[in-house]
């Protein structure tokens, strides 16, 4: 039977990024450890591929310029440089690959920090997908956790979320009250799971 980790998570409660990260990690822990789902890294892999391509442009330019000193390397350097600065109305220099990465994180990742796979016990039906995403605005104490369930067989998607003050989950010393938070995360999961069974 799954037990809550007894080691307390303590952070600076005035650090918004640390608060959000600790809550995200705790929610991830519930799905992976309590429910035994398997993490899928496809979203992270996509981001890594974009970053790798960006680095390859720089490496090609560097190596080519070394083998064929300027101005002989001018055409290749020009092609590599095109992937970098792009004029923008609001910014003096904007990188194309950085723009692609921004689009990927904004429209594909959508603040999703966990994609977990629920394997079918019989191995006959397609895997079910669980996603976790969250938001915590700057200088705000309202933390939103969204859980999404995607049925592998019917391809239907359902989601639930809660929005609560981070003070609900941390004590005055900045220690995460894990049992309180785990109940809220499990409630989301169990509601979606129950809805799945009813349908």
N, CA and C atoms as an extended XYZ file, in Angstrom:
597
Properties=species:S:1:pos:R:3:atomname:S:1:resname:S:1:resid:I:1 pbc="F F F"
N         0.841       -1.195        0.000 N   UNK     1
C         0.000        0.000        0.000 CA  UNK     1
C         0.881        1.252        0.000 C   UNK     1
N         0.466        2.237       -0.791 N   UNK     2
C         1.266        3.460       -0.911 CA  UNK     2
C         1.205        4.292        0.355 C   UNK     2
N         2.355        4.804        0.762 N   UNK     3
C         2.425        5.669        1.932 CA  UNK     3
C         3.040        6.994        1.534 C   UNK     3
N         2.571        8.051        2.197 N   UNK     4
C         3.119        9.375        1.956 CA  UNK     4
C         4.544        9.421        2.477 C   UNK     4
N         5.426       10.001        1.661 N   UNK     5
C         6.822       10.130        2.076 CA  UNK     5
C         6.882       10.955        3.358 C   UNK     5
N         7.550       10.403        4.359 N   UNK     6
C         7.602       11.094        5.641 CA  UNK     6
C         8.598       12.253        5.640 C   UNK     6
N         9.476       12.289        4.651 N   UNK     7
C        10.440       13.369        4.586 CA  UNK     7
C         9.739       14.660        4.160 C   UNK     7
N         9.706       15.693        4.997 N   UNK     8
C         8.971       16.922        4.665 CA  UNK     8
C         9.655       17.734        3.573 C   UNK     8
N         8.830       18.362        2.739 N   UNK     9
C         9.341       19.265        1.704 CA  UNK     9
C         9.216       20.679        2.232 C   UNK     9
N        10.366       21.346        2.404 N   UNK    10
C        10.362       22.691        2.961 CA  UNK    10
C        10.956       23.660        1.958 C   UNK    10
N        10.238       24.755        1.700 N   UNK    11
C        10.701       25.750        0.721 CA  UNK    11
C        10.503       27.165        1.301 C   UNK    11
N        11.033       28.131        0.574 N   UNK    12
C        10.784       29.529        0.916 CA  UNK    12
C         9.397       29.875        0.395 C   UNK    12
N         8.449       30.076        1.283 N   UNK    13
C         7.057       30.265        0.861 CA  UNK    13
C         6.830       31.565        0.113 C   UNK    13
N         7.836       32.456        0.090 N   UNK    14
C         7.715       33.705       -0.671 CA  UNK    14
C         8.291       33.563       -2.075 C   UNK    14
N         8.852       32.420       -2.364 N   UNK    15
C         9.411       32.153       -3.696 CA  UNK    15
C         8.358       31.419       -4.525 C   UNK    15
N         7.695       32.151       -5.422 N   UNK    16
C         6.596       31.587       -6.202 CA  UNK    16
C         6.998       30.383       -7.028 C   UNK    16
N         8.193       30.451       -7.641 N   UNK    17
C         8.654       29.339       -8.473 CA  UNK    17
C         8.883       28.083       -7.631 C   UNK    17
N         9.480       28.263       -6.453 N   UNK    18
C         9.741       27.121       -5.572 CA  UNK    18
C         8.426       26.515       -5.074 C   UNK    18
N         7.458       27.364       -4.779 N   UNK    19
C         6.145       26.884       -4.318 CA  UNK    19
C         5.478       26.052       -5.411 C   UNK    19
N         5.447       26.598       -6.627 N   UNK    20
C         4.800       25.890       -7.743 CA  UNK    20
C         5.517       24.570       -8.048 C   UNK    20
N         6.846       24.608       -8.088 N   UNK    21
C         7.609       23.393       -8.392 CA  UNK    21
C         7.391       22.301       -7.352 C   UNK    21
N         7.334       22.690       -6.089 N   UNK    22
C         7.146       21.685       -5.035 CA  UNK    22
C         5.754       21.063       -5.116 C   UNK    22
N         4.738       21.876       -5.443 N   UNK    23
C         3.383       21.352       -5.592 CA  UNK    23
C         3.275       20.455       -6.831 C   UNK    23
N         3.928       20.883       -7.914 N   UNK    24
C         3.939       20.070       -9.138 CA  UNK    24
C         4.596       18.712       -8.883 C   UNK    24
N         5.740       18.748       -8.213 N   UNK    25
C         6.465       17.503       -7.927 CA  UNK    25
C         5.646       16.571       -7.039 C   UNK    25
N         4.937       17.164       -6.093 N   UNK    26
C         4.130       16.351       -5.183 CA  UNK    26
C         2.957       15.707       -5.923 C   UNK    26
N         2.330       16.451       -6.839 N   UNK    27
C         1.217       15.904       -7.622 CA  UNK    27
C         1.716       14.780       -8.533 C   UNK    27
N         2.895       14.998       -9.112 N   UNK    28
C         3.505       13.969       -9.956 CA  UNK    28
C         3.776       12.701       -9.137 C   UNK    28
N         4.232       12.890       -7.933 N   UNK    29
C         4.545       11.764       -7.046 CA  UNK    29
C         3.291       10.928       -6.763 C   UNK    29
N         2.159       11.605       -6.580 N   UNK    30
C         0.915       10.883       -6.294 CA  UNK    30
C         0.525        9.980       -7.459 C   UNK    30
N         0.562       10.529       -8.686 N   UNK    31
C         0.151        9.725       -9.838 CA  UNK    31
C         1.119        8.574      -10.119 C   UNK    31
N         2.419        8.852       -9.991 N   UNK    32
C         3.410        7.830      -10.343 CA  UNK    32
C         3.581        6.780       -9.257 C   UNK    32
N         3.542        7.198       -8.008 N   UNK    33
C         3.812        6.262       -6.916 CA  UNK    33
C         2.548        5.656       -6.316 C   UNK    33
N         1.545        6.494       -6.090 N   UNK    34
C         0.326        5.948       -5.482 CA  UNK    34
C        -0.458        5.099       -6.469 C   UNK    34
N        -0.601        5.606       -7.698 N   UNK    35
C        -1.418        4.894       -8.681 CA  UNK    35
C        -0.588        4.018       -9.629 C   UNK    35
N         0.724        4.149       -9.557 N   UNK    36
C         1.594        3.250      -10.311 CA  UNK    36
C         1.631        3.486      -11.806 C   UNK    36
N         1.358        4.714      -12.242 N   UNK    37
C         1.411        5.003      -13.667 CA  UNK    37
C         2.858        5.202      -14.113 C   UNK    37
N         3.074        5.116      -15.426 N   UNK    38
C         4.422        5.226      -15.985 CA  UNK    38
C         4.557        6.564      -16.710 C   UNK    38
N         5.608        7.296      -16.403 N   UNK    39
C         5.792        8.612      -17.023 CA  UNK    39
C         6.189        8.475      -18.488 C   UNK    39
N         5.576        9.310      -19.312 N   UNK    40
C         5.887        9.378      -20.741 CA  UNK    40
C         6.644       10.678      -21.000 C   UNK    40
N         7.808       10.579      -21.654 N   UNK    41
C         8.675       11.743      -21.818 CA  UNK    41
C         8.603       12.359      -23.221 C   UNK    41
N         7.552       12.055      -23.976 N   UNK    42
C         7.484       12.516      -25.368 CA  UNK    42
C         7.480       14.045      -25.478 C   UNK    42
N         6.789       14.731      -24.570 N   UNK    43
C         6.758       16.200      -24.623 CA  UNK    43
C         8.146       16.783      -24.397 C   UNK    43
N         8.854       16.250      -23.409 N   UNK    44
C        10.213       16.719      -23.114 CA  UNK    44
C        11.144       16.385      -24.269 C   UNK    44
N        10.962       15.206      -24.861 N   UNK    45
C        11.795       14.810      -25.998 CA  UNK    45
C        11.621       15.775      -27.165 C   UNK    45
N        10.393       16.211      -27.391 N   UNK    46
C        10.139       17.173      -28.466 CA  UNK    46
C        10.887       18.470      -28.249 C   UNK    46
N        10.891       18.928      -26.998 N   UNK    47
C        11.617       20.167      -26.675 CA  UNK    47
C        13.119       19.974      -26.870 C   UNK    47
N        13.619       18.809      -26.477 N   UNK    48
C        15.047       18.523      -26.631 CA  UNK    48
C        15.460       18.465      -28.103 C   UNK    48
N        14.573       17.929      -28.947 N   UNK    49
C        14.874       17.859      -30.381 CA  UNK    49
C        15.013       19.262      -30.962 C   UNK    49
N        14.101       20.160      -30.586 N   UNK    50
C        14.167       21.545      -31.073 CA  UNK    50
C        15.463       22.205      -30.618 C   UNK    50
N        15.833       21.999      -29.366 N   UNK    51
C        17.073       22.591      -28.834 CA  UNK    51
C        18.298       21.984      -29.518 C   UNK    51
N        18.248       20.686      -29.823 N   UNK    52
C        19.362       20.022      -30.500 CA  UNK    52
C        19.567       20.586      -31.899 C   UNK    52
N        18.456       20.793      -32.614 N   UNK    53
C        18.543       21.378      -33.961 CA  UNK    53
C        19.171       22.762      -33.894 C   UNK    53
N        18.799       23.544      -32.877 N   UNK    54
C        19.369       24.883      -32.707 CA  UNK    54
C        20.879       24.809      -32.520 C   UNK    54
N        21.317       23.862      -31.705 N   UNK    55
C        22.757       23.695      -31.462 CA  UNK    55
C        23.485       23.231      -32.723 C   UNK    55
N        22.822       22.386      -33.516 N   UNK    56
C        23.449       21.887      -34.745 CA  UNK    56
C        23.751       23.017      -35.725 C   UNK    56
N        22.851       24.001      -35.810 N   UNK    57
C        23.101       25.153      -36.666 CA  UNK    57
C        24.400       25.850      -36.269 C   UNK    57
N        24.575       26.031      -34.955 N   UNK    58
C        25.772       26.714      -34.462 CA  UNK    58
C        27.022       25.872      -34.709 C   UNK    58
N        26.920       24.555      -34.506 N   UNK    59
C        28.071       23.666      -34.705 CA  UNK    59
C        28.491       23.632      -36.170 C   UNK    59
N        27.497       23.536      -37.064 N   UNK    60
C        27.796       23.531      -38.497 CA  UNK    60
C        28.506       24.814      -38.905 C   UNK    60
N        28.007       25.944      -38.424 N   UNK    61
C        28.627       27.232      -38.751 CA  UNK    61
C        30.066       27.287      -38.237 C   UNK    61
N        30.286       26.806      -37.021 N   UNK    62
C        31.611       26.844      -36.411 CA  UNK    62
C        32.605       25.954      -37.162 C   UNK    62
N        32.192       24.708      -37.431 N   UNK    63
C        33.078       23.764      -38.110 CA  UNK    63
C        33.369       24.211      -39.547 C   UNK    63
N        32.333       24.638      -40.241 N   UNK    64
C        32.513       25.058      -41.632 CA  UNK    64
C        33.431       26.275      -41.732 C   UNK    64
N        33.274       27.197      -40.810 N   UNK    65
C        34.112       28.392      -40.830 CA  UNK    65
C        35.563       28.041      -40.508 C   UNK    65
N        35.763       26.990      -39.697 N   UNK    66
C        37.119       26.549      -39.367 CA  UNK    66
C        37.779       25.892      -40.578 C   UNK    66
N        36.993       25.058      -41.300 N   UNK    67
C        37.533       24.350      -42.465 CA  UNK    67
C        37.656       25.254      -43.692 C   UNK    67
N        36.752       26.197      -43.793 N   UNK    68
C        36.735       27.122      -44.943 CA  UNK    68
C        36.635       28.549      -44.405 C   UNK    68
N        37.778       29.153      -44.069 N   UNK    69
C        37.769       30.484      -43.445 CA  UNK    69
C        37.015       31.515      -44.286 C   UNK    69
N        36.453       32.473      -43.559 N   UNK    70
C        35.732       33.580      -44.197 CA  UNK    70
C        36.673       34.313      -45.160 C   UNK    70
N        36.252       34.718      -46.349 N   UNK    71
C        34.869       34.823      -46.844 CA  UNK    71
C        34.378       33.593      -47.593 C   UNK    71
N        35.207       32.528      -47.695 N   UNK    72
C        34.762       31.335      -48.413 CA  UNK    72
C        33.550       30.687      -47.741 C   UNK    72
N        33.481       30.832      -46.429 N   UNK    73
C        32.381       30.205      -45.682 CA  UNK    73
C        31.129       31.084      -45.630 C   UNK    73
N        31.170       32.197      -46.295 N   UNK    74
C        30.076       33.171      -46.205 CA  UNK    74
C        28.692       32.588      -46.525 C   UNK    74
N        28.499       31.813      -47.618 N   UNK    75
C        27.156       31.275      -47.917 CA  UNK    75
C        26.604       30.356      -46.827 C   UNK    75
N        27.486       29.474      -46.307 N   UNK    76
C        27.034       28.542      -45.271 CA  UNK    76
C        26.713       29.294      -43.987 C   UNK    76
N        27.581       30.247      -43.631 N   UNK    77
C        27.329       31.042      -42.430 CA  UNK    77
C        26.019       31.804      -42.550 C   UNK    77
N        25.762       32.309      -43.753 N   UNK    78
C        24.528       33.062      -43.972 CA  UNK    78
C        23.302       32.175      -43.737 C   UNK    78
N        23.373       30.936      -44.244 N   UNK    79
C        22.256       30.009      -44.057 CA  UNK    79
C        22.043       29.680      -42.577 C   UNK    79
N        23.156       29.480      -41.864 N   UNK    80
C        23.054       29.165      -40.436 CA  UNK    80
C        22.539       30.364      -39.641 C   UNK    80
N        23.003       31.552      -40.040 N   UNK    81
C        22.600       32.760      -39.326 CA  UNK    81
C        21.116       33.049      -39.547 C   UNK    81
N        20.582       32.664      -40.722 N   UNK    82
C        19.167       32.893      -41.001 CA  UNK    82
C        18.294       32.216      -39.946 C   UNK    82
N        18.788       31.123      -39.398 N   UNK    83
C        17.998       30.427      -38.383 CA  UNK    83
C        18.021       31.157      -37.047 C   UNK    83
N        18.838       32.201      -36.972 N   UNK    84
C        18.925       32.925      -35.713 CA  UNK    84
C        18.171       34.245      -35.731 C   UNK    84
N        18.805       35.393      -36.159 N   UNK    85
C        18.075       36.648      -36.010 CA  UNK    85
C        16.942       36.800      -37.016 C   UNK    85
N        15.798       37.179      -36.529 N   UNK    86
C        14.649       37.443      -37.376 CA  UNK    86
C        14.025       38.748      -36.904 C   UNK    86
N        13.874       39.741      -37.767 N   UNK    87
C        13.321       41.008      -37.328 CA  UNK    87
C        11.904       40.856      -36.803 C   UNK    87
N        11.616       41.545      -35.747 N   UNK    88
C        10.303       41.507      -35.132 CA  UNK    88
C         9.903       42.926      -34.766 C   UNK    88
N         8.641       43.224      -34.797 N   UNK    89
C         8.195       44.586      -34.541 CA  UNK    89
C         8.381       45.002      -33.093 C   UNK    89
N         8.347       44.014      -32.212 N   UNK    90
C         8.437       44.344      -30.795 CA  UNK    90
C         9.812       44.086      -30.209 C   UNK    90
N        10.632       43.263      -30.883 N   UNK    91
C        11.950       42.930      -30.357 CA  UNK    91
C        13.001       43.163      -31.434 C   UNK    91
N        14.162       43.684      -31.063 N   UNK    92
C        15.198       43.940      -32.058 CA  UNK    92
C        15.713       42.683      -32.732 C   UNK    92
N        15.875       41.630      -31.978 N   UNK    93
C        16.337       40.349      -32.529 CA  UNK    93
C        15.501       39.224      -31.933 C   UNK    93
N        15.033       38.382      -32.791 N   UNK    94
C        14.244       37.241      -32.314 CA  UNK    94
C        14.710       36.000      -33.050 C   UNK    94
N        14.987       34.939      -32.321 N   UNK    95
C        15.546       33.739      -32.918 CA  UNK    95
C        14.442       32.824      -33.442 C   UNK    95
N        14.619       32.360      -34.675 N   UNK    96
C        13.618       31.496      -35.297 CA  UNK    96
C        13.421       30.221      -34.488 C   UNK    96
N        14.526       29.567      -34.136 N   UNK    97
C        14.394       28.328      -33.371 CA  UNK    97
C        13.811       28.604      -31.986 C   UNK    97
N        14.152       29.760      -31.418 N   UNK    98
C        13.553       30.122      -30.136 CA  UNK    98
C        12.060       30.375      -30.312 C   UNK    98
N        11.703       30.937      -31.480 N   UNK    99
C        10.287       31.150      -31.775 CA  UNK    99
C         9.544       29.828      -31.891 C   UNK    99
N        10.176       28.854      -32.556 N   UNK   100
C         9.571       27.524      -32.680 CA  UNK   100
C         9.413       26.882      -31.307 C   UNK   100
N        10.445       27.036      -30.473 N   UNK   101
C        10.392       26.474      -29.123 CA  UNK   101
C         9.270       27.128      -28.312 C   UNK   101
N         9.124       28.445      -28.474 N   UNK   102
C         8.060       29.163      -27.763 CA  UNK   102
C         6.685       28.673      -28.202 C   UNK   102
N         6.520       28.487      -29.505 N   UNK   103
C         5.251       27.967      -30.024 CA  UNK   103
C         4.979       26.562      -29.491 C   UNK   103
N         6.031       25.763      -29.421 N   UNK   104
C         5.891       24.383      -28.944 CA  UNK   104
C         5.452       24.365      -27.476 C   UNK   104
N         6.115       25.168      -26.659 N   UNK   105
C         5.775       25.183      -25.234 CA  UNK   105
C         4.405       25.814      -24.985 C   UNK   105
N         4.013       26.762      -25.833 N   UNK   106
C         2.738       27.456      -25.635 CA  UNK   106
C         1.539       26.646      -26.119 C   UNK   106
N         1.691       25.971      -27.262 N   UNK   107
C         0.544       25.310      -27.873 CA  UNK   107
C         0.570       23.780      -27.777 C   UNK   107
N         1.738       23.221      -27.525 N   UNK   108
C         1.843       21.767      -27.395 CA  UNK   108
C         1.959       21.347      -25.930 C   UNK   108
N         2.923       21.937      -25.228 N   UNK   109
C         3.096       21.578      -23.822 CA  UNK   109
C         1.978       22.154      -22.953 C   UNK   109
N         1.641       23.410      -23.184 N   UNK   110
C         0.536       24.072      -22.469 CA  UNK   110
C         0.664       23.928      -20.948 C   UNK   110
N         1.834       24.167      -20.432 N   UNK   111
C         2.115       24.083      -18.991 CA  UNK   111
C         1.921       22.682      -18.415 C   UNK   111
N         1.909       21.663      -19.300 N   UNK   112
C         1.820       20.271      -18.834 CA  UNK   112
C         3.175       19.858      -18.269 C   UNK   112
N         3.181       19.367      -17.039 N   UNK   113
C         4.447       18.941      -16.447 CA  UNK   113
C         4.524       17.430      -16.243 C   UNK   113
N         3.417       16.741      -16.534 N   UNK   114
C         3.459       15.279      -16.443 CA  UNK   114
C         2.492       14.659      -17.443 C   UNK   114
N         3.005       13.701      -18.197 N   UNK   115
C         2.166       12.828      -19.021 CA  UNK   115
C         2.423       11.417      -18.507 C   UNK   115
N         1.388       10.791      -17.974 N   UNK   116
C         1.538        9.457      -17.383 CA  UNK   116
C         0.654        8.463      -18.129 C   UNK   116
N         1.162        7.259      -18.268 N   UNK   117
C         0.461        6.206      -19.002 CA  UNK   117
C        -0.095        5.170      -18.031 C   UNK   117
N        -1.388        4.887      -18.176 N   UNK   118
C        -2.030        3.831      -17.395 CA  UNK   118
C        -2.195        2.628      -18.314 C   UNK   118
N        -1.393        1.614      -18.071 N   UNK   119
C        -1.418        0.426      -18.908 CA  UNK   119
C        -2.695       -0.388      -18.659 C   UNK   119
N        -3.241       -0.923      -19.723 N   UNK   120
C        -4.390       -1.801      -19.583 CA  UNK   120
C        -3.917       -3.140      -19.018 C   UNK   120
N        -4.496       -3.605      -17.902 N   UNK   121
C        -4.044       -4.850      -17.264 CA  UNK   121
C        -4.075       -6.057      -18.202 C   UNK   121
N        -5.057       -6.091      -19.090 N   UNK   122
C        -5.177       -7.227      -19.999 CA  UNK   122
C        -4.263       -7.102      -21.203 C   UNK   122
N        -3.829       -5.866      -21.483 N   UNK   123
C        -2.976       -5.633      -22.641 CA  UNK   123
C        -3.739       -5.609      -23.956 C   UNK   123
N        -5.070       -5.611      -23.883 N   UNK   124
C        -5.894       -5.615      -25.092 CA  UNK   124
C        -6.262       -4.209      -25.541 C   UNK   124
N        -6.628       -3.370      -24.592 N   UNK   125
C        -7.046       -2.005      -24.929 CA  UNK   125
C        -5.845       -1.059      -24.960 C   UNK   125
N        -5.955        0.049      -25.718 N   UNK   126
C        -4.870        1.041      -25.755 CA  UNK   126
C        -4.649        1.678      -24.382 C   UNK   126
N        -3.453        2.189      -24.177 N   UNK   127
C        -3.119        2.826      -22.903 CA  UNK   127
C        -3.978        4.067      -22.676 C   UNK   127
N        -4.296        4.305      -21.404 N   UNK   128
C        -4.992        5.531      -21.029 CA  UNK   128
C        -3.947        6.555      -20.603 C   UNK   128
N        -4.220        7.815      -20.906 N   UNK   129
C        -3.255        8.877      -20.636 CA  UNK   129
C        -3.790        9.827      -19.565 C   UNK   129
N        -2.924       10.144      -18.603 N   UNK   130
C        -3.241       11.136      -17.575 CA  UNK   130
C        -2.238       12.282      -17.709 C   UNK   130
N        -2.736       13.500      -17.693 N   UNK   131
C        -1.867       14.675      -17.796 CA  UNK   131
C        -2.103       15.595      -16.612 C   UNK   131
N        -1.021       16.210      -16.158 N   UNK   132
C        -1.100       17.212      -15.102 CA  UNK   132
C        -0.531       18.528      -15.626 C   UNK   132
N        -1.253       19.610      -15.393 N   UNK   133
C        -0.749       20.940      -15.721 CA  UNK   133
C        -1.142       21.879      -14.585 C   UNK   133
N        -0.420       22.963      -14.455 N   UNK   134
C        -0.680       23.859      -13.336 CA  UNK   134
C        -0.362       25.297      -13.703 C   UNK   134
N        -0.830       26.198      -12.871 N   UNK   135
C        -0.510       27.617      -13.050 CA  UNK   135
C        -0.514       28.316      -11.702 C   UNK   135
N         0.384       29.250      -11.571 N   UNK   136
C         0.461       30.100      -10.387 CA  UNK   136
C         0.998       31.443      -10.858 C   UNK   136
N         0.110       32.431      -10.924 N   UNK   137
C         0.516       33.731      -11.438 CA  UNK   137
C         1.471       34.423      -10.478 C   UNK   137
N         2.275       35.290      -11.034 N   UNK   138
C         3.250       36.019      -10.228 CA  UNK   138
C         2.532       36.922       -9.229 C   UNK   138
N         3.031       36.945       -8.017 N   UNK   139
C         2.477       37.730       -6.917 CA  UNK   139
C         1.039       37.320       -6.572 C   UNK   139
N         0.677       36.081       -6.892 N   UNK   140
C        -0.658       35.573       -6.576 CA  UNK   140
C        -0.514       34.305       -5.755 C   UNK   140
N        -1.474       34.053       -4.883 N   UNK   141
C        -1.394       32.858       -4.042 CA  UNK   141
C        -2.319       31.746       -4.529 C   UNK   141
N        -3.032       31.981       -5.636 N   UNK   142
C        -3.994       31.003       -6.129 CA  UNK   142
C        -3.326       30.013       -7.091 C   UNK   142
N        -3.216       28.784       -6.626 N   UNK   143
C        -2.587       27.723       -7.411 CA  UNK   143
C        -3.674       26.874       -8.054 C   UNK   143
N        -3.533       26.649       -9.365 N   UNK   144
C        -4.502       25.826      -10.093 CA  UNK   144
C        -3.827       24.558      -10.582 C   UNK   144
N        -4.412       23.424      -10.247 N   UNK   145
C        -3.939       22.132      -10.745 CA  UNK   145
C        -5.030       21.543      -11.628 C   UNK   145
N        -4.652       21.221      -12.858 N   UNK   146
C        -5.605       20.643      -13.809 CA  UNK   146
C        -5.172       19.210      -14.142 C   UNK   146
N        -6.116       18.294      -14.046 N   UNK   147
C        -5.844       16.905      -14.382 CA  UNK   147
C        -6.700       16.517      -15.583 C   UNK   147
N        -6.062       15.915      -16.577 N   UNK   148
C        -6.756       15.529      -17.807 CA  UNK   148
C        -6.640       14.027      -18.010 C   UNK   148
N        -7.755       13.425      -18.361 N   UNK   149
C        -7.784       11.993      -18.662 CA  UNK   149
C        -8.141       11.810      -20.132 C   UNK   149
N        -7.344       11.008      -20.851 N   UNK   150
C        -7.604       10.711      -22.258 CA  UNK   150
C        -7.802        9.209      -22.406 C   UNK   150
N        -8.999        8.841      -22.822 N   UNK   151
C        -9.324        7.433      -23.000 CA  UNK   151
C        -8.631        6.912      -24.255 C   UNK   151
N        -7.799        5.912      -24.110 N   UNK   152
C        -7.044        5.391      -25.241 CA  UNK   152
C        -7.915        4.710      -26.277 C   UNK   152
N        -9.052        4.162      -25.848 N   UNK   153
C        -9.924        3.430      -26.763 CA  UNK   153
C       -10.879        4.367      -27.499 C   UNK   153
N       -11.559        5.229      -26.744 N   UNK   154
C       -12.553        6.119      -27.336 CA  UNK   154
C       -11.977        7.470      -27.756 C   UNK   154
N       -10.731        7.750      -27.333 N   UNK   155
C       -10.060        9.018      -27.635 CA  UNK   155
C       -10.817       10.222      -27.070 C   UNK   155
N       -11.609        9.977      -26.044 N   UNK   156
C       -12.328       11.069      -25.397 CA  UNK   156
C       -11.458       11.675      -24.308 C   UNK   156
N       -11.617       12.978      -24.109 N   UNK   157
C       -10.799       13.696      -23.135 CA  UNK   157
C       -11.689       14.383      -22.112 C   UNK   157
N       -11.364       14.199      -20.856 N   UNK   158
C       -12.096       14.863      -19.771 CA  UNK   158
C       -11.083       15.479      -18.819 C   UNK   158
N       -11.468       16.558      -18.180 N   UNK   159
C       -10.540       17.187      -17.236 CA  UNK   159
C       -11.279       17.816      -16.068 C   UNK   159
N       -10.587       17.882      -14.968 N   UNK   160
C       -11.068       18.539      -13.759 CA  UNK   160
C        -9.921       19.355      -13.192 C   UNK   160
N       -10.255       20.346      -12.400 N   UNK   161
C        -9.204       21.176      -11.796 CA  UNK   161
C        -9.675       21.731      -10.463 C   UNK   161
N        -8.724       22.160       -9.669 N   UNK   162
C        -9.057       22.918       -8.466 CA  UNK   162
C        -8.135       24.124       -8.387 C   UNK   162
N        -8.634       25.175       -7.777 N   UNK   163
C        -7.847       26.389       -7.541 CA  UNK   163
C        -7.953       26.734       -6.069 C   UNK   163
N        -6.808       26.735       -5.404 N   UNK   164
C        -6.795       27.029       -3.978 CA  UNK   164
C        -5.571       27.865       -3.630 C   UNK   164
N        -5.655       28.536       -2.512 N   UNK   165
C        -4.516       29.303       -2.023 CA  UNK   165
C        -3.391       28.346       -1.632 C   UNK   165
N        -2.158       28.731       -1.952 N   UNK   166
C        -1.023       27.868       -1.593 CA  UNK   166
C        -0.903       27.733       -0.081 C   UNK   166
N        -1.491       28.691        0.649 N   UNK   167
C        -1.476       28.611        2.104 CA  UNK   167
C        -2.235       27.409        2.637 C   UNK   167
N        -3.110       26.839        1.792 N   UNK   168
C        -3.855       25.644        2.184 CA  UNK   168
C        -2.933       24.442        2.325 C   UNK   168
N        -1.830       24.460        1.579 N   UNK   169
C        -0.961       23.279        1.504 CA  UNK   169
C         0.388       23.464        2.196 C   UNK   169
N         0.677       24.657        2.698 N   UNK   170
C         1.943       24.893        3.390 CA  UNK   170
C         1.669       25.458        4.776 C   UNK   170
N         2.481       25.023        5.738 N   UNK   171
C         2.332       25.594        7.072 CA  UNK   171
C         3.112       26.897        7.161 C   UNK   171
N         3.131       27.508        8.310 N   UNK   172
C         3.753       28.831        8.471 CA  UNK   172
C         5.269       28.785        8.285 C   UNK   172
N         5.868       27.599        8.358 N   UNK   173
C         7.307       27.467        8.177 CA  UNK   173
C         7.700       27.147        6.734 C   UNK   173
N         6.702       27.027        5.858 N   UNK   174
C         6.991       26.721        4.459 CA  UNK   174
C         7.125       25.232        4.183 C   UNK   174
N         6.594       24.409        5.080 N   UNK   175
C         6.647       22.951        4.884 CA  UNK   175
C         5.359       22.478        4.234 C   UNK   175
N         5.499       21.693        3.170 N   UNK   176
C         4.339       21.173        2.461 CA  UNK   176
C         3.596       20.153        3.322 C   UNK   176
N         2.303       20.408        3.500 N   UNK   177
C         1.461       19.461        4.243 CA  UNK   177
C         0.977       18.427        3.228 C   UNK   177
N         1.758       17.375        3.054 N   UNK   178
C         1.565       16.432        1.967 CA  UNK   178
C         0.236       15.685        2.047 C   UNK   178
N        -0.180       15.290        3.236 N   UNK   179
C        -1.427       14.535        3.327 CA  UNK   179
C        -2.625       15.369        2.894 C   UNK   179
N        -2.584       16.665        3.215 N   UNK   180
C        -3.658       17.565        2.796 CA  UNK   180
C        -3.665       17.723        1.269 C   UNK   180
N        -2.487       17.895        0.709 N   UNK   181
C        -2.382       18.083       -0.740 CA  UNK   181
C        -2.722       16.793       -1.483 C   UNK   181
N        -2.253       15.676       -0.952 N   UNK   182
C        -2.504       14.381       -1.594 CA  UNK   182
C        -3.998       14.096       -1.683 C   UNK   182
N        -4.745       14.487       -0.666 N   UNK   183
C        -6.187       14.265       -0.700 CA  UNK   183
C        -6.842       15.028       -1.847 C   UNK   183
N        -6.380       16.244       -2.081 N   UNK   184
C        -6.944       17.055       -3.165 CA  UNK   184
C        -6.595       16.484       -4.540 C   UNK   184
N        -5.349       16.020       -4.685 N   UNK   185
C        -4.928       15.435       -5.964 CA  UNK   185
C        -5.672       14.132       -6.209 C   UNK   185
N        -5.765       13.299       -5.183 N   UNK   186
C        -6.454       12.015       -5.316 CA  UNK   186
C        -7.944       12.208       -5.605 C   UNK   186
N        -8.523       13.263       -5.058 N   UNK   187
C        -9.940       13.539       -5.307 CA  UNK   187
C       -10.176       13.829       -6.787 C   UNK   187
N        -9.269       14.602       -7.391 N   UNK   188
C        -9.372       14.863       -8.824 CA  UNK   188
C        -9.289       13.561       -9.611 C   UNK   188
N        -8.280       12.775       -9.281 N   UNK   189
C        -8.063       11.513       -9.989 CA  UNK   189
C        -9.253       10.572       -9.837 C   UNK   189
N        -9.712       10.391       -8.612 N   UNK   190
C       -10.789        9.440       -8.359 CA  UNK   190
C       -12.093        9.891       -9.003 C   UNK   190
N       -12.325       11.211       -9.072 N   UNK   191
C       -13.532       11.719       -9.727 CA  UNK   191
C       -13.498       11.411      -11.217 C   UNK   191
N       -12.334       11.610      -11.839 N   UNK   192
C       -12.198       11.297      -13.263 CA  UNK   192
C       -12.301        9.795      -13.501 C   UNK   192
N       -11.705        9.017      -12.604 N   UNK   193
C       -11.746        7.556      -12.740 CA  UNK   193
C       -13.165        7.034      -12.572 C   UNK   193
N       -13.911        7.617      -11.646 N   UNK   194
C       -15.294        7.212      -11.420 CA  UNK   194
C       -16.159        7.561      -12.625 C   UNK   194
N       -15.909        8.750      -13.170 N   UNK   195
C       -16.635        9.203      -14.366 CA  UNK   195
C       -16.356        8.255      -15.525 C   UNK   195
N       -15.113        7.776      -15.585 N   UNK   196
C       -14.705        6.852      -16.642 CA  UNK   196
C       -15.477        5.532      -16.516 C   UNK   196
N       -15.637        5.036      -15.291 N   UNK   197
C       -16.327        3.767      -15.080 CA  UNK   197
C       -17.822        3.885      -15.380 C   UNK   197
N       -18.397        5.044      -15.023 N   UNK   198
C       -19.817        5.240      -15.256 CA  UNK   198
C       -20.155        5.259      -16.732 C   UNK   198
N       -19.203        5.771      -17.534 N   UNK   199
C       -19.437        5.842      -18.976 CA  UNK   199
C       -19.080        4.536      -19.643 C   UNK   199
